Amino acid sequence: MDKPIARAMLCFVAALALAACDEDTASLGIHDQADEISTSAETFQFTTRSVAIGAVPANSTKCYLGSVYDPETETNIKAEFAAQFHTFENYTLPDEQTLVRDAAGQIACDSVELRLYFSSYYGDGDNPLKIAVYELDTTNVISEAENYATDLQLEQYLPAGATPLVTKVFTATDYTISDDERTSTSHYDNVRIVLPKQFGTRIMRQAIQRPEFFADSYQFMHHVCAGFLFKLQGGEGTMLTLDVSALNVFFRYNDADADTTYTAIARFAATPEVIQSTRFKTDDLSTLIDAANDYTYLKTPAGIATEITLPVDEIFAGHENDSISRAQVTLTRLNSAVPTATQLGIPQTLLIVYKPYYTEFFQNRDVADGRRSFTTSYDSGFNTYTFANLSRLISYMHQQKVAGMAAEGLTSEQWNSVHPDWNRAIITPVTTTSVTNSNGYTTLVSVSHDLSLTSIRLLGGTAPQPMQVIYSGYK
């Protein structure tokens, strides 16, 4: 073949290739009538039951203190907490020579106090509570390397034979200050606990004599103050939600010329940098869980979750070649029968998580991934919680079963018997944290158990609930 003919053939082939490319590109997403996508919908039923979740990870930035009665479940809830205190790195007092001394010429504080700041409380603000404050043991410090639960025995971190530093009786409404101050927008509700003066003096003297103990919070907790345990000794009907605790040491010092005396505060706070751990005690809940009702419970901080069993086998029967486009689950809250004034809160956010993955989810501090776990919010208008699309969870359960049956050589019935939790998930109240970037995109960054006081009933239990599934596939 001569060169002109060869060139012509190459141009012809190239033109065919371009034409093919143009045709393919133009027809992307367009199918022949025989390949049209069809959709269909079917309704199935899911079942639920109440399950005890017991102690949960206590990884919260808030603490709780008090004792209340839940009239809906007729159970008592008691909360106590321990808190460590943070110091700024290489914290120092003013020059030793400028510090005002006591009558014996020794370094001494003027006073020392604890402040427990709270943004809200449940119950009656006039109910008296009595607490005992213990200093924790610097030789047995609560380790930040451990994951602690809400049933932690806090007394194990006290020195042998420990006695309270002080006891305190208080009410959530502080009548030691004026009405104007208490109702001021700048006022932050708090419980003030005065400690023995020698405690603050000890801290000041250590700051002068052993500055290395104030290099960071680790050194501070292991040599100066490991924190405090706040134990409830009496009172009922009030539960405080504490935002932060502070240890304040008041002292005075002079300026360089000793012409002016200043009052100062050495402040150490319980912050997210150090451990704050609440222990909850709740009455036996087994009678609630075992009762045959047409509803289930969601109860926090320590209590009850709802387990859901999804009809995965039924959903895939006859639809092996279809895709699940949508699978919506709506949970309906039953209105409480107890007076509004005594009702516990309504959880605002729920998590549904594949049951075999439940423990791992919270231990690893995972976030909802849209496959094995999802979150949703309370709709006060309809009194419901709706998981708009659990299709990926249902598909994941099905895939796990198919792969597991093949690996273990089991039939479908055998798999269901050996792995009873394969199509189950746990629904529990949570708190979430999200961040929004400069482009307005919001990312979920943390999910943790809701430790606040909530208690609701969801329609279900002995009454199976409907769910709609939408399929898509090629004709």
Secondary structure by P-SEA (a helix, b strand, c coil): ccaaaaaaaaaaaaaaaaaaaaaaaaacccccccbbbbbbbbbbbbbbbbbbbccccccccbbbbbccccccccbbbbbbbbbbbbbcccccccccccccccccccccccccbbbbbbccccccccbbbbbbbbbccccccccccccccccccccccccccccccbbbbbccccccccccccccccbbbbbbbbccaaaaaaaaaaaaacccccccaaaaaaccccbbbbbbcccccccccccbbbbbbbbccccccccbbbbbbbcccccccbbbbbbbbbccccccccccccbbbbbcccbbbbbbbccccccccccccccccbbbbbbbbcccccccccccccccbbbbccccaaaaaaaaccccccccbbbbbbcccccccccccaaaaaaaaaaaaaaaaaaacccaaaaaaacccccbbbbbbbbbbbbbccccbbbbccccccccccccccccccbbbbbbbbbbbcc
